[in-house]
Amino acid sequence: MVFLQKNKNQKGQTLLIVVLVMVISLTIGLSIASKTITNLRTTTEEVSSAQALSAAEAGVQQSIKTGQAVSAGSGFTSNNTTFTSSVTAISGLSILVNAGSIIPQDEGVDVWLIDHDSAGDLNFTNRWGGNMTIYWGSSSTVCNNAALEVIRITGTAASTAVSTKSGYDPCSARQSGANGNNFTFVSSSPTTISGKTFYHSATLNNIVDGLVVRIIPLYTNTVLAVTGSNALPSQGSIVTSTGKSSNVERKLSVVASYYSMPSQFFTYGLFVPN
């Protein structure tokens, strides 16, 4: 009887071991299968994401080329991707320069005061006139903000253009002394334009036959906005494009600005603040 009992125990242990091995094998198998499915899904989504991004880029390129929005349904039949885009003109009484992107220090940005034709060429027939106010500064600590060198170009044609330079600085410590910049001091007066708060402003009064204004931040980077007593001409457009592949969408927004004047045109010459 003792031997028979021992034999039954051994059979029970064997069954338990078999069950444990099956559970472990099943767990490992499910884990491998789950990882494989996850990797496959990730790879598929990465491919779809790349295709959607390429489609969005195609929409941007097409809108920049034609100047027109792209209707829904355009795309590539070969890989079943589609794109659509919209074009928003940058113009009006108030404008975020370069669509609110940061302007690097010592690099100028142009605010055009004349129209461009459909080919992007200058149209000297319509020259802007009035008062233009420039806004900048993102910190209430005045010396953390940029100073501005502003160059306005006026005239009835390129051959009669006249350059007028001025400088503005909210930090009095940078203005005085032997190495001071002698720029015009501007006080702090917070103003919100298109959802962005600017702490300083400077006004260019009585612009006549305006062609272009080059604004150069000094000492640090800054965001710029401008307002005019009259609606400012178009500064280009913002192209927003959405690409779709399978269930993946990617969106791009690009500022399509007009070409800039050569920097050499502005930087050579003695600067004398007026």
C-alpha positions in Angstrom: 0.0 0.0 0.0 2.9 2.3 0.7 4.3 1.8 -2.8 1.0 2.4 -4.4 0.6 5.8 -2.6 4.0 6.9 -3.7 3.2 6.1 -7.3 0.0 8.2 -7.2 2.0 11.2 -5.8 4.5 10.9 -8.5 1.8 11.0 -11.2 0.3 14.1 -9.6 3.6 15.8 -9.6 4.2 14.9 -13.2 0.9 16.4 -14.2 1.6 19.6 -12.3 5.0 20.0 -14.0 3.4 19.5 -17.4 0.7 22.1 -16.6 3.4 24.5 -15.4 5.5 24.0 -18.5 2.4 24.5 -20.7 1.6 27.7 -18.8 5.1 29.1 -19.1 5.3 28.1 -22.8 1.9 29.8 -23.5 3.0 32.9 -21.6 6.2 33.1 -23.6 4.4 32.5 -26.8 1.8 35.2 -26.1 4.5 37.6 -25.1 6.4 37.0 -28.4 3.2 37.3 -30.4 2.2 40.5 -28.6 5.6 42.0 -29.2 5.5 41.0 -32.9 2.0 42.5 -33.3 3.2 45.7 -31.5 6.3 46.0 -33.7 4.2 45.4 -36.8 1.7 48.1 -35.8 4.5 50.5 -34.9 6.2 49.9 -38.3 2.9 50.3 -40.1 2.2 53.6 -38.3 5.7 54.9 -38.9 5.2 54.2 -42.6 1.8 55.9 -42.6 3.2 58.8 -40.7 6.1 59.3 -43.2 3.6 59.1 -46.1 1.2 61.6 -44.4 4.1 64.0 -43.8 5.3 63.7 -47.4 1.7 64.4 -48.5 1.5 67.5 -46.3 4.8 68.7 -47.7 3.4 68.2 -51.2 0.4 70.3 -50.3 2.6 73.1 -49.0 4.8 73.1 -52.2 1.7 73.1 -54.5 0.1 76.0 -52.6 3.4 78.0 -52.7 3.8 77.3 -56.4 0.2 78.3 -57.3 -0.7 80.7 -54.5 -3.9 78.8 -54.1 -5.4 76.5 -51.5 -5.6 72.8 -52.4 -9.0 71.2 -52.1 -9.6 68.0 -50.2 -9.1 64.8 -52.1 -5.8 65.7 -53.8 -3.0 63.3 -53.3 -1.2 60.2 -54.6 -3.3 57.2 -55.8 -0.2 55.0 -55.8 0.0 54.8 -52.0 -3.5 56.1 -51.1 -2.4 59.4 -49.5 -4.3 62.7 -49.6 -3.6 66.3 -48.7 -5.5 69.5 -48.4 -4.1 73.0 -47.7 -5.2 76.6 -46.9 -3.6 79.9 -47.7 -3.9 82.9 -45.3 -2.6 86.3 -46.4 -0.4 88.2 -43.9 -1.7 91.7 -44.1 -4.0 94.2 -42.4 -3.8 96.9 -39.7 -1.8 94.7 -37.3 0.7 92.0 -38.3 2.9 89.5 -36.4 6.2 89.7 -38.3 7.2 86.4 -39.7 4.0 84.9 -38.3 5.2 85.5 -34.7 8.4 83.5 -35.1 11.6 84.6 -33.3 13.8 87.0 -35.2 17.5 86.2 -34.4 19.6 89.1 -33.2 21.7 90.9 -35.8 19.5 89.4 -38.6 17.1 91.8 -40.2 13.5 91.1 -41.2 11.7 93.2 -43.9 8.2 94.7 -43.6 7.1 95.6 -47.1 5.3 98.8 -47.7 4.5 98.2 -51.4 2.5 95.5 -53.1 3.8 92.5 -54.9 2.3 91.2 -58.1 1.2 87.6 -58.8 4.8 86.8 -59.8 6.2 88.2 -56.5 7.7 91.2 -58.2 7.5 94.7 -56.7 4.7 97.0 -57.8 5.8 100.6 -57.3 2.4 102.0 -58.2 1.0 101.5 -54.7 3.4 102.9 -52.1 2.3 102.9 -48.5 2.0 106.1 -46.4 1.1 106.8 -42.7 2.4 106.0 -39.3 3.8 102.5 -38.4 4.4 101.3 -34.9 6.8 98.5 -34.1 6.3 96.3 -31.0 8.8 94.0 -29.3 10.1 92.8 -25.9 8.8 89.7 -24.0 10.2 90.5 -20.6 9.3 93.2 -18.0 13.0 93.4 -17.2 13.9 96.0 -19.7 17.6 95.1 -20.3 16.6 91.5 -21.1 14.9 92.8 -24.2 16.4 93.7 -27.6 17.2 97.1 -28.9 16.1 97.8 -32.5 17.9 99.2 -35.5 15.2 100.4 -38.0 16.0 101.3 -41.6 13.2 102.7 -43.7 13.4 102.9 -47.5 11.2 105.4 -49.2 10.9 106.7 -52.7 8.8 106.6 -55.9 11.0 104.0 -57.5 14.1 101.9 -56.8 16.3 104.5 -58.5 15.1 107.3 -56.2 15.1 105.3 -52.9 16.2 107.1 -49.7 17.4 105.3 -46.6 16.6 106.7 -43.1 18.0 104.9 -40.0 16.9 105.1 -36.4 17.5 103.1 -33.2 15.4 102.3 -30.1 16.4 100.8 -26.8 14.4 100.2 -23.6 17.7 99.7 -21.6 19.2 103.0 -20.5 22.3 101.2 -19.3 23.2 100.4 -22.9 22.7 103.9 -24.1 25.0 106.1 -22.0 28.7 106.2 -21.6 31.6 106.2 -24.0 30.4 102.9 -25.6 26.7 103.7 -25.4 24.6 103.2 -28.5 22.9 106.6 -28.3 19.6 105.1 -29.4 16.3 106.7 -28.6 15.0 105.5 -25.2 11.6 103.8 -25.2 9.6 103.2 -22.0 7.7 100.1 -21.1 4.0 100.0 -22.1 2.7 96.4 -22.4 0.4 95.8 -25.5 -1.2 92.6 -26.6 -1.3 91.8 -30.4 -2.7 88.6 -31.7 -2.4 87.0 -28.3 1.2 88.0 -27.7 2.2 90.6 -25.2 4.9 93.1 -26.1 6.5 95.5 -23.6 7.9 98.1 -25.8 7.0 100.1 -29.0 8.4 102.7 -31.3 6.5 104.7 -33.9 7.7 105.7 -37.3 5.7 108.9 -38.1 4.6 110.3 -41.4 6.1 107.7 -43.8 5.6 108.9 -47.4 6.1 106.7 -50.4 7.1 103.8 -48.2 8.9 100.9 -49.9 10.2 98.7 -47.1 11.3 98.8 -43.5 14.2 96.6 -42.3 14.1 95.8 -38.5 17.2 94.4 -36.9 17.1 93.2 -33.3 20.3 93.8 -31.3 21.7 92.2 -28.2 19.2 89.3 -28.2 16.5 87.6 -30.2 12.9 88.9 -30.2 9.4 88.5 -31.6 8.1 91.5 -33.6 4.7 92.9 -34.5 3.8 96.0 -36.4 0.6 98.1 -36.8 -0.2 100.8 -39.3 -2.5 103.8 -39.4 -3.6 102.3 -42.7 -3.7 98.6 -43.7 -0.3 97.3 -44.4 0.4 95.5 -47.7 0.7 91.7 -47.9 3.8 90.3 -46.3 3.3 86.9 -47.9 1.0 84.1 -46.6 0.8 81.3 -44.1 0.3 77.9 -45.8 -1.3 75.2 -43.7 -1.3 71.7 -45.2 -2.7 68.4 -43.8 -1.6 65.1 -45.2 -3.4 61.8 -44.5 -2.4 58.2 -45.0 -4.6 55.4 -43.6 -5.8 56.8 -40.2 -2.7 58.9 -39.7 -2.7 62.7 -40.2 0.2 65.2 -40.2 -0.1 69.0 -40.4 2.4 71.5 -41.5 2.3 75.3 -41.3 4.8 77.3 -43.3 5.4 81.1 -43.6 5.7 81.9 -47.4 7.3 85.3 -47.2 8.4 87.5 -50.1 12.1 87.6 -50.8 14.2 89.9 -48.6 16.4 92.8 -49.7 20.1 91.9 -49.7 21.6 92.6 -46.3 24.5 94.5 -47.9 22.0 97.1 -49.0 21.3 98.0 -45.4 24.5 97.2 -43.4 27.0 99.3 -45.3 27.2 102.9 -44.3 27.6 105.0 -41.1 24.7 104.6 -38.6 23.6 108.0 -37.2 20.4 107.8 -35.1 18.0 110.6 -35.9 
